[in-house]
Amino acid sequence: MEQELTQTIDMLCQEDARLVSVREKAGHVSPRRISADFAGLCFVVTSQQVSLASAAAIFGRMQNLIDPLTPQVLLDAPALMIEAGQSRAKQRTLLALAQALVDGDLSLETLVLMDGDDAFKHLVAIKGIGPWTAQIFLMFGTGHPDFFPAGDVALQAAVGHAFGMEKRPSAMELAAIADRWQPNRSAAALLFWAYYREWKGRTVIPVLEPTK
């Protein structure tokens, strides 16, 4: 997986010379994955608008309290999400997600087989699952290669700084910039998260450990 990512970034740098200096400053870019199951998607929901450390702590408590972490077990004991520290909004999202899976309105296994656009549409149809959550899960869970979460503030800041822009690009502006990196936008996002890490001295990529 790491060799494939390196080769993809090589190709991106050949196609867009601006990325050469970005890569030099970014240092090592690691592939990362989360489980492409209910627990993995729960972790991404938990990661919305909180630090990676906070997400890891809340999700860890949730896994300890709701064991096994499956849609039906969560539906049977929703109060345990409060004890884990999930916000009300995230509790509602996780309940809607669990219900959709139990009812058969959503199949995470099927998402792997879909093209990116169709998989994205299936996820955002669930109340509370927005573009960022869907894109992050499809990038790191199912391994779709062509997503660039333009609403991610760290990516906006990284691209704006790397390209010498006067202000941080908006989500719409960043999406337009990232169009050039199709069909490998996921690798480009990893590159800019690594750039942000070296620039700011902290990791913001919303998943935990690199794949071994």
C-alpha positions in Angstrom: 0.0 0.0 0.0 2.8 2.4 0.9 4.6 1.8 -2.4 1.4 2.4 -4.4 0.9 5.7 -2.5 4.5 6.7 -3.3 4.0 5.9 -7.0 0.8 7.9 -7.1 2.3 10.9 -5.5 5.2 10.6 -8.0 2.7 10.8 -10.8 0.9 13.7 -9.2 4.1 15.7 -9.0 4.9 15.0 -12.6 1.4 16.2 -13.6 1.5 19.3 -11.3 4.9 20.8 -10.7 3.6 22.8 -7.7 3.4 19.6 -5.7 7.1 19.0 -5.9 7.9 21.6 -3.2 4.9 20.5 -1.2 6.2 16.9 -1.2 9.7 18.1 -0.1 8.2 19.9 2.8 5.7 17.2 3.7 8.3 14.5 4.4 7.0 11.0 4.7 3.4 10.4 3.6 1.8 7.3 5.2 -1.2 5.4 3.9 -3.8 5.0 6.6 -6.9 2.8 6.9 -9.8 2.3 9.2 -12.1 -0.7 9.2 -14.8 -0.6 6.5 -17.5 -1.5 8.9 -20.0 0.0 11.4 -17.2 0.6 14.0 -15.1 2.4 11.4 -17.9 4.7 10.4 -18.7 5.4 14.0 -15.2 6.5 14.5 -15.4 8.9 11.6 -18.6 10.4 13.0 -17.0 10.7 16.3 -14.0 12.6 14.7 -16.3 15.4 13.3 -15.1 18.8 14.6 -13.0 17.5 17.5 -9.2 16.8 17.9 -7.9 13.3 17.0 -7.1 12.8 20.7 -10.6 13.6 21.8 -12.1 11.4 19.1 -9.9 8.5 20.1 -10.8 8.9 23.8 -14.6 9.2 23.1 -14.6 6.3 20.7 -12.5 4.2 23.0 -15.1 4.6 25.8 -17.8 3.8 23.3 -16.2 0.6 22.3 -15.7 -0.4 25.9 -19.3 0.4 26.8 -21.0 -1.0 23.7 -19.4 -4.4 23.1 -19.7 -5.6 20.4 -20.1 -2.3 18.6 -22.8 -3.4 16.1 -25.9 -1.5 14.8 -28.4 -3.6 16.8 -26.4 -3.5 20.1 -26.2 0.3 19.8 -29.9 0.6 19.1 -30.6 -1.5 22.1 -28.5 0.7 24.5 -28.5 4.2 23.1 -27.9 5.8 26.6 -24.4 4.3 26.6 -23.4 6.9 24.0 -24.1 9.6 26.5 -21.8 7.9 29.0 -19.1 7.7 26.3 -19.3 11.4 25.8 -20.9 11.6 22.4 -22.7 14.9 21.6 -26.5 14.9 21.1 -26.0 15.6 17.4 -23.6 12.6 17.0 -25.9 10.4 19.0 -28.7 11.2 16.5 -26.4 10.5 13.6 -25.2 7.2 15.0 -28.7 6.1 15.7 -29.9 7.0 12.2 -26.9 5.1 10.8 -27.5 2.0 12.9 -31.2 2.0 12.0 -30.4 2.3 8.3 -28.1 -0.7 8.5 -30.5 -2.8 10.5 -33.4 -1.9 8.1 -31.2 -2.7 5.0 -31.4 0.8 3.7 -27.6 1.0 3.7 -25.0 -1.8 3.1 -21.4 -0.9 4.0 -20.2 -4.0 2.1 -21.9 -2.8 -1.1 -20.2 0.6 -0.8 -16.8 -1.1 -1.6 -18.2 -2.3 -4.9 -19.7 1.0 -6.0 -18.0 3.8 -7.8 -17.1 6.8 -5.7 -20.1 9.0 -6.6 -22.7 6.4 -6.0 -21.1 5.4 -2.7 -21.0 9.0 -1.6 -24.7 9.5 -2.4 -25.7 6.4 -0.4 -23.9 7.7 2.7 -25.0 11.3 2.7 -28.6 10.1 2.3 -28.4 9.1 6.0 -29.4 12.0 8.2 -26.4 13.5 9.9 -23.8 12.1 7.5 -22.4 15.1 5.7 -19.9 15.3 2.8 -16.8 15.3 5.1 -17.9 12.2 7.0 -18.7 10.3 3.8 -15.5 11.3 2.0 -13.3 10.4 5.0 -14.9 7.0 5.4 -14.7 6.3 1.7 -11.0 7.3 1.6 -9.8 5.5 4.6 -12.4 2.7 5.0 -13.3 1.4 1.6 -10.2 2.7 -0.1 -11.8 4.8 -2.8 -8.9 6.7 -4.5 -10.5 9.9 -5.7 -11.8 12.0 -2.8 -10.5 15.4 -1.6 -12.5 16.6 1.5 -12.6 20.3 0.5 -14.5 21.2 3.6 -11.6 20.1 5.8 -10.1 23.2 7.4 -6.6 21.7 7.7 -6.6 21.0 3.9 -7.8 24.5 3.1 -5.1 26.0 5.3 -2.4 23.7 3.9 -3.2 24.3 0.2 -3.5 28.1 0.9 -0.1 28.2 2.6 1.6 25.9 0.1 0.4 27.8 -2.9 1.0 31.3 -1.4 -2.6 32.3 -1.4 -3.6 35.5 0.4 -6.3 33.7 2.3 -7.5 30.2 3.0 -9.5 28.9 0.1 -13.2 28.2 0.6 -14.5 24.6 0.2 -15.8 25.5 -3.2 -12.5 27.1 -4.2 -10.5 24.1 -2.9 -12.7 21.6 -4.7 -12.0 23.4 -7.9 -8.2 23.4 -7.3 -8.3 19.7 -6.4 -10.1 18.8 -9.6 -6.8 18.9 -11.4 -5.6 15.9 -9.3 -8.3 13.5 -10.4 -8.5 10.5 -10.4 -6.0 10.5 -7.5 -7.4 13.2 -5.2 -7.2 10.9 -2.1 -3.4 10.7 -2.4 -3.2 14.5 -2.9 -5.2 15.0 0.3 -2.8 12.7 2.2 0.1 14.8 0.8 -1.4 18.0 2.1 -2.3 16.6 5.5 1.4 15.6 5.8 2.4 19.1 4.7 0.2 20.6 7.4 1.7 18.2 10.0 5.2 19.5 9.2 4.1 23.1 8.9 2.1 23.2 12.1 3.8 20.5 14.1 0.6 18.5 14.7 -1.3 15.6 13.1 -4.8 16.4 11.9 -5.5 13.4 9.6 -8.7 12.0 11.1 -7.6 8.4 11.5 -5.3 6.7 13.9 -2.3 4.5 13.1 -0.8 4.0 9.6 -1.2 0.6 8.1 1.6 -1.8 9.1 
